[in-house]
Amino acid sequence: MVVSRLSAAALVAALSACASTKPVADIAIVDGMVFVGDGAPSYKADIVIAGDRIIAVGDNAHADYRVRDTIDAAGLTVSPGFIDPHTHALSALQYLEAPQPLEHYLRQGVTTLVIGNDGGGSPAIAERRSHIETLAVGPNVAQFVGHNAVRETVIGLDNRAPTPVELSQMAALVDQAMKEGALGLSAGLYYPPGVYATTDEVIALAHVAAQYGGLYESHLRDESSYSVGLLAAVEEALRIGRQSGAPVHIAHIKALGVDVWGQSKTVVDRIETARAAGQVVTADQYPWRASGTRLGNALLPGWSRAGGRDAMLQRLADAVLQARIREEMRDNLRRRGGADAILLTSGPYAGKTLAALATELAQSAVATAIALLRDGETRIASFNMDGDDIRRFMQQAWVVTSSDGTRGHPRLYASFPQKFAAYVREQGVLTLPEFIQRSSATTAEILKLCDRGLLRAGAFADVIVFDPATFAARADFEVPNRLSVGVQHVIVNGEFAIRDADLRQSGAGRALVRGQCHRKPPGGIQ
């Protein structure tokens, strides 16, 4: 009996000694259905995290570590954190001084977002990066340098070409921004002052970005039939890429308005041809039938906005020019689907259509719009896309998920769950592996975000755990600022941003730099 007791004690001691030699991990997510992010089906596995990195992925992988914190993910989906390549979060970040968790992104499973899109990115990339890190942001943030911002810095809002000296100054700003880690050059060729730029001007600046491996990201000059038309605008983007040497990424790809419905097929065919010829071309898309913008952007002719708001108001005060503006506004309203398709989403009349407000005021829709523009800018949701075009773009492997999130539109709070619920779970337009890949790994590859977008050993620990039965949007056009549901856990750089569906004030997000891995000692490994 004594020998037996000694043997048992020795066994316990041996097991304890063995356990003490195992490396320590901070977090293990166990028994979940893991989607690596590469498009492959899920499999049951553990994710083990130490410091800011994933250190193991596999069946029962947690057994090889002494784990400080274990998450039971049985019955849940484990995925790379989603990457939103097109946001307008810059406006939410640039003036704030307090910590900013950006909960509405985290609740969608977004662990990395991009700012500076549509040409609006400040050329002061390093300064903005420092500010973001000081803010203790929830998700990671990466930046574009914006053509519009660069042009306005050098030329202002004038409708003219730059002088050679001015073009050189613009190129120097882009060059410095790329040295400071910008993803590339973004353009908003539909918006002032980008609308006043020639193609050759944009090629020259995109070439600077291309020298650093940067992307050319473009809000097309025309997504409808406002000026050159959708097809010619796509051709312009492709030409800019070919002649500058930059990969092309088309922002929020769409066929906007009745004049171009159905042209998605021609656009897809043209891009496929360019890709087959070796050109790098990608796009992103938000999963809503309504776009979102300002009333002036939607209805005012571009020439009337040259020089800024004061100049626009002076033109409206001129009887001859106002008559011309009204005529073009009527046509712009037609291509947008009419006044019934314009929902006001800000200001005292938010929630009303332009048609309803015009009836209430007993005047025409154009007169009502002009009155609103004189009072200030009004945001709108414009219901101007066809479902077949949305689905056709979505099915392309080179089209990734984005939000283009703006106030008053549910896309700010709900684009990723809306795409999942509507186009994966309900309609089956995409499979779950396709949805995850085009919301994570493919986006990381496009943006050249190092070690992001995949669940694999060595990658940054940006991980989400969600319930596929309940992951859904709660925001809509009546209440656009409701948080999405179904995400149980969000981990950013190895720290919980959401734990058991509760928001944490971790502030673990980092300001990311193009192509650069942000390595720091994995403190959980001993």
LINJO-V804137 format. One record per helix or strand. SS is the DSSP state (hx for helix, st for strand). FROM is the first residue (numbers start at 0). TO is the last residue. Records with the same first field share a line. If there is no record, write none. Layout:
# LINJO-V804137
SS = FROM-TO + FROM-TO
This chain:
# LINJO-V804137
hx = 1-19 + 60-63 + 89-92 + 102-105 + 124-134 + 146-153 + 163-178 + 193-195 + 198-209 + 229-243 + 257-259 + 263-275 + 294-298 + 301-304 + 308-316 + 318-334 + 338-340 + 353-360 + 364-374 + 386-393 + 410-425 + 431-436 + 440-446
st = 22-34 + 42-49 + 52-57 + 64-71 + 76-79 + 81-83 + 86-86 + 109-114 + 139-142 + 144-145 + 183-187 + 214-218 + 246-249 + 280-284 + 289-293 + 341-343 + 352-352 + 378-382 + 398-400 + 404-404 + 459-459 + 462-465 + 471-471 + 484-484 + 486-491 + 494-498 + 501-502 + 510-510
